[in-house]
Amino acid sequence: MNEMTPLLAGRWSPRGFDRTHVVGSGQIECMLQAARWAPSAMNRQPWAFVVGRRGDRVHERLEGLARGLSDWALGASALVLAAYRTEGDEPDYALHDLGGAVAHMSVQAEAMGLHVRQFASYDHEGARTAFGIDPPWTPVVMLAVGIPGPGTSPAGRERKPIGELTPWQ
């Protein structure tokens, strides 16, 4: 039997981040490169990101969108807002493609010793207004990036059995 790569097997989403950790601009750029190389339908690459590192103005604006809804994310070293673009009347796979790009970012972060936790509990309309995200763009999720805070552990990680992933076979 082939074993899953430890990079994926050990990945987990912290419920709190170390407020003193600083993520480097090179690390963020590497995560964006990983997203850039994600596959997409017809190579449209229908994704875009708003990236803020702790201490910069963009991070403060992103924090404001999460505050009260996902306060646990306020300790993250970086916050990333992910959006996708639709393409007219053709079949729309953009949301799926964005998910793949975010997954690539998450795995790249893990490879660099960082953790990513995705969340959708933020002010979506506020994000549109704050960053001028107009249709055909749709903001979907935010990512909290950093290292786990003190006392944070992956305890309680559970996944469905593989048999539940293939119910129609």
Accessible surface in RSA format (square Angstrom, percent):
REM  Atomic radii and reference values for relative SASA: ProtOr
REM  Chains: A
REM  Algorithm: Lee & Richards
REM  Probe-radius: 1.40
REM  Slices: 20
REM RES _ NUM      All-atoms   Total-Side   Main-Chain    Non-polar    All polar
REM                ABS   REL    ABS   REL    ABS   REL    ABS   REL    ABS   REL
RES MET A   1   215.28 111.5 131.35  86.9  83.93 199.8 109.36  93.0 105.92 140.3
RES ASN A   2   144.24  99.5 124.03 119.9  20.21  48.7  32.43  78.1 111.80 108.1
RES GLU A   3   143.36  82.3 116.02  87.8  27.34  65.1  58.60 113.4  84.75  69.2
RES MET A   4   117.74  61.0  94.78  62.7  22.96  54.7  73.25  62.3  44.49  58.9
RES THR A   5    63.69  45.3  54.55  55.3   9.14  21.8  43.58  58.5  20.11  30.4
RES PRO A   6   111.73  81.4 102.36  93.3   9.37  34.1 106.01  87.5   5.72  35.5
RES LEU A   7    60.66  33.8  51.86  37.1   8.80  22.1  58.02  40.7   2.65   7.1
RES LEU A   8    75.85  42.2  68.17  48.8   7.68  19.3  68.17  47.9   7.68  20.7
RES ALA A   9    46.99  43.2  33.43  51.6  13.56  30.9  35.76  50.4  11.23  29.7
RES GLY A  10    39.61  48.9   0.00   N/A  39.61  48.9  31.40  86.2   8.22  18.4
RES ARG A  11    55.86  23.5  55.86  28.5   0.00   0.0  13.66  18.7  42.20  25.6
RES TRP A  12    30.33  12.2  28.99  14.0   1.33   3.1  17.54   9.4  12.78  20.7
RES SER A  13    45.45  38.4  29.28  39.1  16.17  37.2  16.48  35.1  28.97  40.6
RES PRO A  14     0.09   0.1   0.00   0.0   0.09   0.3   0.09   0.1   0.00   0.0
RES ARG A  15   180.38  75.7 167.81  85.5  12.57  29.9  60.51  82.7 119.86  72.6
RES GLY A  16    18.40  22.7   0.00   N/A  18.40  22.7  18.27  50.1   0.13   0.3
RES PHE A  17    11.95   6.0   0.21   0.1  11.74  30.5   0.21   0.1  11.74  33.6
RES ASP A  18    28.76  20.1  27.94  27.8   0.82   1.9   0.62   1.5  28.14  28.1
RES ARG A  19   149.79  62.9 135.53  69.1  14.26  34.0  56.55  77.3  93.23  56.5
RES THR A  20   115.92  82.4  92.18  93.5  23.74  56.6  81.97 110.1  33.95  51.3
RES HIS A  21    36.13  19.7  28.99  20.1   7.15  18.3  23.81  24.5  12.32  14.3
RES VAL A  22   110.36  72.6  91.00  82.4  19.35  46.6  92.52  80.4  17.83  48.4
RES VAL A  23     1.47   1.0   0.42   0.4   1.04   2.5   0.42   0.4   1.04   2.8
RES GLY A  24    27.28  33.6   0.00   N/A  27.28  33.6  26.06  71.5   1.21   2.7
RES SER A  25    71.05  60.0  63.52  84.8   7.53  17.3  29.12  62.0  41.94  58.7
RES GLY A  26    50.01  61.7   0.00   N/A  50.01  61.7  39.24 107.7  10.77  24.1
RES GLN A  27    52.13  29.2  49.71  36.3   2.42   5.8  21.98  46.8  30.15  22.9
RES ILE A  28    12.23   7.0  12.23   9.1   0.00   0.0  12.23   8.8   0.00   0.0
RES GLU A  29   107.99  62.0 106.66  80.7   1.33   3.2  31.39  60.7  76.59  62.5
RES CYS A  30    47.53  36.0  43.40  48.4   4.14   9.7  11.44  29.0  36.09  38.9
RES MET A  31     0.68   0.4   0.68   0.5   0.00   0.0   0.68   0.6   0.00   0.0
RES LEU A  32    60.40  33.6  56.09  40.1   4.30  10.8  56.49  39.7   3.91  10.5
RES GLN A  33    72.13  40.3  71.23  52.1   0.89   2.1  30.16  64.2  41.96  31.8
RES ALA A  34    17.16  15.8   7.40  11.4   9.76  22.2  16.61  23.4   0.54   1.4
RES ALA A  35     0.93   0.9   0.93   1.4   0.00   0.0   0.93   1.3   0.00   0.0
RES ARG A  36   127.94  53.7 119.22  60.8   8.72  20.8  41.72  57.0  86.22  52.3
RES TRP A  37   182.58  73.3 162.96  78.9  19.62  46.1 153.78  82.0  28.79  46.7
RES ALA A  38     5.65   5.2   0.00   0.0   5.65  12.9   0.00   0.0   5.65  15.0
RES PRO A  39    98.47  71.8  83.63  76.2  14.84  53.9  94.39  77.9   4.08  25.4
RES SER A  40    20.79  17.6   0.01   0.0  20.78  47.9   4.42   9.4  16.38  22.9
RES ALA A  41    30.36  27.9  16.11  24.9  14.26  32.4  28.06  39.5   2.30   6.1
RES MET A  42   120.34  62.3  78.55  52.0  41.79  99.5  68.87  58.6  51.47  68.2
RES ASN A  43   107.66  74.2  93.35  90.2  14.30  34.4  30.04  72.3  77.61  75.0
RES ARG A  44    59.23  24.9  41.31  21.1  17.92  42.7  22.86  31.2  36.37  22.0
RES GLN A  45    67.40  37.7  58.86  43.0   8.53  20.3  10.52  22.4  56.88  43.1
RES PRO A  46     1.76   1.3   1.76   1.6   0.00   0.0   1.76   1.5   0.00   0.0
RES TRP A  47    26.89  10.8  13.35   6.5  13.54  31.8   5.67   3.0  21.23  34.4
RES ALA A  48    42.68  39.2  36.84  56.8   5.85  13.3  42.39  59.7   0.29   0.8
RES PHE A  49    42.95  21.5  11.11   6.9  31.84  82.9  12.33   7.5  30.62  87.6
RES VAL A  50    30.60  20.1  26.94  24.4   3.66   8.8  30.60  26.6   0.00   0.0
RES VAL A  51    39.39  25.9  20.13  18.2  19.26  46.4  20.13  17.5  19.26  52.2
RES GLY A  52     0.00   0.0   0.00   N/A   0.00   0.0   0.00   0.0   0.00   0.0
RES ARG A  53    76.35  32.1  76.01  38.7   0.34   0.8  17.64  24.1  58.71  35.6
RES ARG A  54    81.02  34.0  57.76  29.4  23.26  55.4  51.64  70.6  29.38  17.8
RES GLY A  55    66.40  81.9   0.00   N/A  66.40  81.9  36.19  99.3  30.21  67.7
RES ASP A  56    56.88  39.8  50.58  50.3   6.31  14.9  38.91  91.6  17.97  17.9
RES ARG A  57   154.51  64.9 146.96  74.9   7.55  18.0  67.39  92.1  87.12  52.8
RES VAL A  58    44.24  29.1  44.07  39.9   0.17   0.4  44.07  38.3   0.17   0.5
RES HIS A  59     1.99   1.1   1.99   1.4   0.00   0.0   0.23   0.2   1.76   2.0
RES GLU A  60    87.65  50.3  78.52  59.4   9.13  21.7  26.52  51.3  61.13  49.9
RES ARG A  61    76.41  32.1  65.83  33.6  10.58  25.2  19.96  27.3  56.45  34.2
RES LEU A  62     0.00   0.0   0.00   0.0   0.00   0.0   0.00   0.0   0.00   0.0
RES GLU A  63    29.54  17.0  29.54  22.3   0.00   0.0   0.00   0.0  29.54  24.1
RES GLY A  64    45.94  56.7   0.00   N/A  45.94  56.7  25.99  71.3  19.95  44.7
RES LEU A  65    15.13   8.4  13.58   9.7   1.55   3.9  13.88   9.7   1.25   3.4
RES ALA A  66     0.00   0.0   0.00   0.0   0.00   0.0   0.00   0.0   0.00   0.0
RES ARG A  67   136.11  57.1 120.93  61.6  15.18  36.1  58.51  80.0  77.60  47.0
RES GLY A  68    62.31  76.8   0.00   N/A  62.31  76.8  31.44  86.3  30.88  69.2
RES LEU A  69   102.89  57.3  76.26  54.6  26.63  66.9  79.14  55.6  23.75  63.9
RES SER A  70     1.76   1.5   0.19   0.3   1.57   3.6   1.57   3.3   0.19   0.3
RES ASP A  71    76.10  53.3  69.35  69.0   6.75  16.0  30.82  72.5  45.28  45.2
RES TRP A  72    63.76  25.6  45.10  21.8  18.65  43.8  48.23  25.7  15.53  25.2
RES ALA A  73     0.00   0.0   0.00   0.0   0.00   0.0   0.00   0.0   0.00   0.0
RES LEU A  74    19.60  10.9  16.80  12.0   2.79   7.0  16.80  11.8   2.79   7.5
RES GLY A  75     1.70   2.1   0.00   N/A   1.70   2.1   1.67   4.6   0.02   0.1
RES ALA A  76     0.00   0.0   0.00   0.0   0.00   0.0   0.00   0.0   0.00   0.0
RES SER A  77     1.19   1.0   0.13   0.2   1.07   2.5   0.11   0.2   1.08   1.5
RES ALA A  78     0.00   0.0   0.00   0.0   0.00   0.0   0.00   0.0   0.00   0.0
RES LEU A  79     0.00   0.0   0.00   0.0   0.00   0.0   0.00   0.0   0.00   0.0
RES VAL A  80     0.73   0.5   0.73   0.7   0.00   0.0   0.73   0.6   0.00   0.0
RES LEU A  81     1.54   0.9   0.92   0.7   0.62   1.6   0.92   0.6   0.62   1.7
RES ALA A  82     0.00   0.0   0.00   0.0   0.00   0.0   0.00   0.0   0.00   0.0
RES ALA A  83     5.81   5.3   5.81   9.0   0.00   0.0   5.81   8.2   0.00   0.0
RES TYR A  84    29.67  13.9  29.67  16.9   0.00   0.0   1.55   1.2  28.12  34.7
RES ARG A  85    64.21  27.0  64.21  32.7   0.00   0.0  19.82  27.1  44.39  26.9
RES THR A  86    45.12  32.1  40.80  41.4   4.33  10.3  25.86  34.7  19.26  29.1
RES GLU A  87    60.84  34.9  52.62  39.8   8.22  19.6  11.21  21.7  49.62  40.5
RES GLY A  88    76.65  94.5   0.00   N/A  76.65  94.5  42.57 116.8  34.08  76.3
RES ASP A  89   154.69 108.4 116.96 116.4  37.73  89.2  42.07  99.0 112.62 112.3
RES GLU A  90    89.79  51.5  79.71  60.3  10.07  24.0  33.87  65.5  55.92  45.7
RES PRO A  91    83.57  60.9  70.26  64.0  13.31  48.4  82.78  68.3   0.79   4.9
RES ASP A  92    79.53  55.7  45.65  45.4  33.88  80.1  29.76  70.0  49.77  49.6
RES TYR A  93   109.95  51.3 105.57  60.1   4.37  11.4  72.73  54.7  37.22  45.9
RES ALA A  94     7.07   6.5   4.00   6.2   3.07   7.0   5.07   7.1   1.99   5.3
RES LEU A  95    94.70  52.7  91.99  65.8   2.72   6.8  91.99  64.6   2.72   7.3
RES HIS A  96   141.89  77.5 128.17  89.1  13.72  35.1 102.40 105.5  39.49  46.0
RES ASP A  97     7.70   5.4   6.69   6.7   1.01   2.4   1.01   2.4   6.69   6.7
RES LEU A  98     3.08   1.7   3.08   2.2   0.00   0.0   3.08   2.2   0.00   0.0
RES GLY A  99    39.53  48.7   0.00   N/A  39.53  48.7  33.55  92.1   5.98  13.4
RES GLY A 100    25.23  31.1   0.00   N/A  25.23  31.1  23.30  63.9   1.94   4.3
RES ALA A 101     0.00   0.0   0.00   0.0   0.00   0.0   0.00   0.0   0.00   0.0
RES VAL A 102     2.40   1.6   2.40   2.2   0.00   0.0   2.40   2.1   0.00   0.0
RES ALA A 103    47.94  44.1  45.37  70.0   2.57   5.8  47.83  67.4   0.11   0.3
RES HIS A 104    70.56  38.6  64.92  45.1   5.64  14.4  46.16  47.6  24.40  28.4
RES MET A 105     1.85   1.0   1.85   1.2   0.00   0.0   1.85   1.6   0.00   0.0
RES SER A 106    11.88  10.0   9.78  13.1   2.10   4.8   8.70  18.5   3.18   4.5
RES VAL A 107    47.37  31.2  47.06  42.6   0.31   0.7  47.37  41.2   0.00   0.0
RES GLN A 108    49.40  27.6  46.86  34.2   2.54   6.0   3.45   7.3  45.95  34.9
RES ALA A 109     0.12   0.1   0.12   0.2   0.00   0.0   0.12   0.2   0.00   0.0
RES GLU A 110    31.56  18.1  21.76  16.5   9.81  23.3   2.69   5.2  28.88  23.6
RES ALA A 111    61.07  56.1  25.97  40.1  35.10  79.8  29.20  41.1  31.86  84.4
RES MET A 112    53.17  27.5  25.32  16.8  27.85  66.3  28.05  23.9  25.12  33.3
RES GLY A 113    51.90  64.0   0.00   N/A  51.90  64.0  36.84 101.1  15.06  33.7
RES LEU A 114     2.97   1.7   2.45   1.8   0.52   1.3   2.45   1.7   0.52   1.4
RES HIS A 115    21.42  11.7  21.01  14.6   0.41   1.0   2.85   2.9  18.57  21.6
RES VAL A 116     8.30   5.5   1.14   1.0   7.16  17.2   1.14   1.0   7.16  19.4
RES ARG A 117    47.78  20.1  47.72  24.3   0.07   0.2   2.95   4.0  44.83  27.2
RES GLN A 118    90.36  50.5  71.80  52.5  18.55  44.2  17.67  37.6  72.68  55.1
RES PHE A 119    15.34   7.7   7.44   4.6   7.89  20.5  15.34   9.3   0.00   0.0
RES ALA A 120    58.70  54.0  46.18  71.3  12.52  28.5  46.51  65.5  12.19  32.3
RES SER A 121    52.81  44.6  41.34  55.2  11.47  26.4  41.79  89.0  11.01  15.4
RES TYR A 122     7.80   3.6   0.00   0.0   7.80  20.3   0.00   0.0   7.80   9.6
RES ASP A 123    64.11  44.9  58.72  58.4   5.39  12.7  18.77  44.2  45.34  45.2
RES HIS A 124    65.60  35.9  62.38  43.4   3.22   8.2  48.56  50.1  17.03  19.8
RES GLU A 125   119.11  68.4 117.37  88.8   1.73   4.1  65.59 126.9  53.52  43.7
RES GLY A 126    17.83  22.0   0.00   N/A  17.83  22.0  15.39  42.2   2.44   5.5
RES ALA A 127     0.00   0.0   0.00   0.0   0.00   0.0   0.00   0.0   0.00   0.0
RES ARG A 128    50.22  21.1  48.18  24.6   2.04   4.9  20.00  27.3  30.22  18.3
RES THR A 129   119.02  84.7  93.43  94.7  25.59  61.0  75.22 101.0  43.80  66.2
RES ALA A 130    39.61  36.4  17.23  26.6  22.38  50.9  28.39  40.0  11.22  29.7
RES PHE A 131    43.65  21.8  13.47   8.3  30.18  78.5  20.19  12.2  23.46  67.2
RES GLY A 132    53.20  65.6   0.00   N/A  53.20  65.6  29.98  82.3  23.23  52.0
RES ILE A 133    19.20  10.9  15.37  11.5   3.83   9.2  18.89  13.6   0.31   0.8
RES ASP A 134    93.77  65.7  90.12  89.7   3.66   8.6  25.38  59.7  68.39  68.2
RES PRO A 135   106.24  77.4  85.87  78.3  20.37  74.1  86.61  71.5  19.63 122.0
RES PRO A 136    68.55  50.0  60.81  55.4   7.74  28.1  67.36  55.6   1.19   7.4
RES TRP A 137    60.92  24.4  60.62  29.3   0.30   0.7  39.10  20.8  21.82  35.4
RES THR A 138    43.00  30.6  43.00  43.6   0.00   0.0  28.24  37.9  14.76  22.3
RES PRO A 139     5.25   3.8   1.75   1.6   3.50  12.7   1.75   1.4   3.50  21.7
RES VAL A 140    33.50  22.0  30.18  27.3   3.32   8.0  32.17  28.0   1.32   3.6
RES VAL A 141    24.69  16.2  24.69  22.3   0.00   0.0  24.69  21.4   0.00   0.0
RES MET A 142     0.00   0.0   0.00   0.0   0.00   0.0   0.00   0.0   0.00   0.0
RES LEU A 143     0.00   0.0   0.00   0.0   0.00   0.0   0.00   0.0   0.00   0.0
RES ALA A 144     0.00   0.0   0.00   0.0   0.00   0.0   0.00   0.0   0.00   0.0
RES VAL A 145     0.00   0.0   0.00   0.0   0.00   0.0   0.00   0.0   0.00   0.0
RES GLY A 146     0.06   0.1   0.00   N/A   0.06   0.1   0.06   0.2   0.00   0.0
RES ILE A 147    51.68  29.4  51.58  38.4   0.10   0.2  51.58  37.1   0.10   0.3
RES PRO A 148    34.47  25.1  23.34  21.3  11.13  40.5  23.34  19.3  11.13  69.2
RES GLY A 149     7.68   9.5   0.00   N/A   7.68   9.5   4.14  11.4   3.55   7.9
RES PRO A 150   129.99  94.7  96.25  87.7  33.74 122.7 109.05  90.0  20.94 130.2
RES GLY A 151    89.40 110.2   0.00   N/A  89.40 110.2  45.53 124.9  43.87  98.2
RES THR A 152    38.80  27.6  17.05  17.3  21.75  51.8  11.97  16.1  26.83  40.6
RES SER A 153    67.35  56.9  48.51  64.7  18.84  43.4  32.27  68.7  35.08  49.1
RES PRO A 154    58.37  42.5  51.78  47.2   6.59  24.0  54.94  45.4   3.43  21.3
RES ALA A 155    91.50  84.1  54.95  84.8  36.55  83.2  67.48  95.0  24.02  63.6
RES GLY A 156    69.21  85.4   0.00   N/A  69.21  85.4  37.35 102.5  31.86  71.4
RES ARG A 157   102.33  43.0  69.98  35.7  32.35  77.0  37.69  51.5  64.64  39.2
RES GLU A 158   146.72  84.2 125.70  95.1  21.02  50.0  49.72  96.2  97.00  79.2
RES ARG A 159   171.69  72.1 138.60  70.7  33.09  78.8  78.01 106.6  93.69  56.8
RES LYS A 160   139.03  67.8 119.35  73.2  19.67  46.8  67.91  61.1  71.12  75.8
RES PRO A 161    84.46  61.6  73.13  66.7  11.33  41.2  84.46  69.7   0.00   0.0
RES ILE A 162   138.90  79.0 133.65  99.6   5.25  12.7 133.65  96.2   5.25  14.2
RES GLY A 163    54.16  66.8   0.00   N/A  54.16  66.8  37.73 103.5  16.43  36.8
RES GLU A 164   101.77  58.4  83.54  63.2  18.22  43.4  37.61  72.8  64.15  52.4
RES LEU A 165   115.77  64.5  89.38  63.9  26.39  66.3  93.20  65.5  22.57  60.7
RES THR A 166    58.65  41.7  47.25  47.9  11.40  27.2  38.01  51.1  20.64  31.2
RES PRO A 167    77.44  56.4  42.64  38.9  34.80 126.5  50.87  42.0  26.57 165.1
RES TRP A 168   230.85  92.6 195.48  94.6  35.37  83.0 175.10  93.4  55.76  90.5
RES GLN A 169   185.54 103.8 114.34  83.6  71.20 169.5  74.30 158.2 111.24  84.4
END  Absolute sums over single chains surface
CHAIN  1 A     9659.0       7281.4       2377.6       5511.6       4147.4
END  Absolute sums over all chains
TOTAL          9659.0       7281.4       2377.6       5511.6       4147.4
